Amino acid sequence: MKVLHLDISTEWRGGQQQVLYLTRGLEERGVVSVVATTQGSPLAQRLRRQDLPVLELPATPIFAPKLGRALQHILADRTWHILHAHTAHAHTLGFLAFRIPPPRSFHRPSFVVARRVDFVPSRDPLTRLKYTNAGQTIVCVSEAIRRVLLAYGVAPDSLRVVPSGVQLPGTSQPGDPLPSELDPQRSQQERLDLRAELGVPGDALLLGNIAQMVEHKGQRYLLEAMPIIRRAVPSAHLVILGSGELEKDLRRLADQLSLDGSVTFAGFRPDAARYLPALDLFVLSSVEEGLGTSTLDAQAAGVPVVVTRAGGSPETVLDGETGLLAEPANAEALALQSIVLLNDQPRRVRMGIAGRRHVAEVFTADRMVDETLAVYRELTSRA
């Protein structure tokens, strides 16, 4: 089987990490798996560092003829069985490449589209055609996304659900033996060293948020929750890892709420999951969310979570066992659930152990690869 992945993002986010896991896992399973991505992108750089196959596409606008032609040439160079588009723009590019007359004819592979966000797609004619045409299979990372697309008008038999997966700390590759249990007595020195890198107090009860600073991630509600949390837990401190268009607005809000000294904006860190052992509690404040791989990373690292009931987020958490759920767009709800756990250290330890077990059973990168490969085999068996 030969699979061509398409991801033309110039950012490094959770979706690109999934492409990296998938490519590596497919190669280990004997599947030819090649990624076509934007020249010089973070994904291209990481693929090359891991000696994984990559084809670099020109960094041009999505509708530029040069980009469509480049994809058509790749499709004509060999017989591909699957074309898997991993972003909305990649979906558009693949859709157009199949419909615009190519310079050279090519075998049309089965078209697979990843859908990682729970936004309702636009209703303009091109987008509606792109999502409702019969010649594709859309792989949703959560049941919540599948329901959104069903309501939009996508045929039920075109939809599959394959949750994202993460790699558990302590393993070097998907498929390596997993530690049977998380040691609840983390190295205090490790925690202090990581906190020093982040510039946060070593003795604080530390809440963390890892997300791009955009409206649907809801960090403003988390900032608004902090004065409530601080009144109940004076040693509470929040660190936000990420960047984005709302960073200035969020910093301004923190100043308005007099949070100076209790909130740290640590910026974008490509290795953000490395800092999870420094946390006492992970909080995802999204108002819309496809699934939330940062929540999975936190649980895999043994950190209890407070997560909003937004989109597919509730599917990642065993409420009351690995974390607590809160209503979205509600600062008081975030605060109250966070206070419950910050004031109960034994419960946090129990939830951390349960969270790691939960991820190891349901949300590993290995399982994501196997379930995706099953979709590919289903499609190629029909051809």
Order of alpha helices (4+ residues) and beta strands (2+ residues): beta-alpha-beta-alpha-beta-alpha-beta-alpha-beta-alpha-beta-alpha-beta-alpha-beta-alpha-beta-alpha-beta-beta-alpha-beta-beta-alpha-alpha-alpha
